[in-house]
C-alpha cells in the first residue's frame, strides 16, 4: 500500500508537470493546426480596472493612446472604484478617456461589470494598470475575432526581472505560453492572462461581485457557451515580477482561491461533451493546484517505508528503495531551502526548486482560503521589482 501511494503520487506530479505537456505537444503535432488570422479592426473598448494606481496610470493611458490601432475605433474606460488616491484625477486629464469612479470598493469584478455598461466596442479588451503592452498588442489580440467561433482571446505574458524570482517567473510563463500555443492548435486554450484578455461584448455576462479571478471566470463562461478561446502570442504584455517571494506567494494564493471558485462544481463546470477541452481543463487547471497534496503523500509514504523497514522491490518501496525515495525528496527540499547556494553552484536555474515549493505552498493556502471563505474579491497592488 505504501508503494502504491508513493508511486501514484509521483505519477500524478510527473503527469501534471511533464506528461501533460508531452502528450499535448504530440497530439497538437498530429491533429492540430496553426491558425492564420487576417487583419481585423473592429471597434474596441479597453477597460482598465484600477485601484490606487496613481504611480502608473498616467504611463498606462499614454501608452494606450499611442497604440498602433485606429484611434476612432478605440474607447478607453478607467474603472477606478474605491481608489482614494489621485488615480481618477490623473486619468481624467487624458483626452478621450472615460473615467468611472465610485468611492466604495466592491472588488475588481464589480468595477468591470459597471464599466461594461458603458462599453460600445464590439470587442472588449481588459488590461491592468501596471502592465505594459507592446504598441501592436491591441491590433494583434483582435485578429482571431475574424473567426466567428472565437469568443475570447488571451495574449502572451512576459515577466521581466533580473532576480532569481525573475528567472523562475520567466521560465514559468514560457512554459505556460507553450501549453497555450499547443492547446490553441487543438482548438481552444484553457489558460488566460488578465493582463491582456479580450472578449466579444455580446458574450460578456455580468459576474457576481464575489468573483476573484475575473479573467478565468469570463473565459470559462465562453468555453461553457461552446465558443473557442484563442491564444495570440503576438499580442504581448510585459510586467515586472513581484518585488519579493512573499508578494508572489500572496498573488498565487489569491489566484488558486479564485480558480477553485470557478471550478468548485466539476460536474457542472467541465464541458464533458467536449472531451478534448475537458481533458485540457482537468490537466492544466484542476490537477496543478492538487500537486502539493501529492507531494505531501509522496513524502509521507517514503517516511513510512523507512520507518517500517519492510523488504520488497522498488514498487513496494522496500529496502533500500524507501531510503532512496526519502533521500531524493530531502535533497530536493534542502535545495529549495538554499536557493542562493544553489545559484552559486548551477546558476539562476538553482532558484527553480524554491519557486516550485513556494508555488505549491501558495496553492495550499489558496485552497484553504477558498474552502473557508477567507479570500476577498477586493484586490491589492502587489509590489513589483524595479526595472
HELIX and SHEET records of a PDB file:
HELIX    1   1 UNK A    2  UNK A   14  1                                  13    
HELIX    2   2 UNK A   15  UNK A   19  3                                   5    
HELIX    3   3 UNK A   20  UNK A   31  1                                  12    
HELIX    4   4 UNK A   57  UNK A   65  1                                   9    
HELIX    5   5 UNK A   71  UNK A   73  5                                   3    
HELIX    6   6 UNK A   87  UNK A   92  1                                   6    
HELIX    7   7 UNK A  108  UNK A  116  1                                   9    
HELIX    8   8 UNK A  137  UNK A  141  1                                   5    
HELIX    9   9 UNK A  143  UNK A  146  5                                   4    
HELIX   10  10 UNK A  164  UNK A  185  1                                  22    
HELIX   11  11 UNK A  201  UNK A  203  5                                   3    
HELIX   12  12 UNK A  214  UNK A  224  1                                  11    
HELIX   13  13 UNK A  245  UNK A  262  1                                  18    
HELIX   14  14 UNK A  266  UNK A  269  1                                   4    
HELIX   15  15 UNK A  275  UNK A  281  1                                   7    
HELIX   16  16 UNK A  282  UNK A  286  3                                   5    
HELIX   17  17 UNK A  288  UNK A  290  5                                   3    
HELIX   18  18 UNK A  291  UNK A  308  1                                  18    
HELIX   19  19 UNK A  321  UNK A  337  1                                  17    
HELIX   20  20 UNK A  339  UNK A  346  1                                   8    
HELIX   21  21 UNK A  348  UNK A  351  5                                   4    
HELIX   22  22 UNK A  352  UNK A  372  1                                  21    
SHEET    1   A 8 UNK A  97  UNK A 100  0                                        
SHEET    2   A 8 UNK A  74  UNK A  79  1                                        
SHEET    3   A 8 UNK A  44  UNK A  49  1                                        
SHEET    4   A 8 UNK A 123  UNK A 126  1                                        
SHEET    5   A 8 UNK A 197  UNK A 200 -1                                        
SHEET    6   A 8 UNK A 150  UNK A 160 -1                                        
SHEET    7   A 8 UNK A 228  UNK A 240  1                                        
SHEET    8   A 8 UNK A 132  UNK A 133 -1                                        
END                                                                             
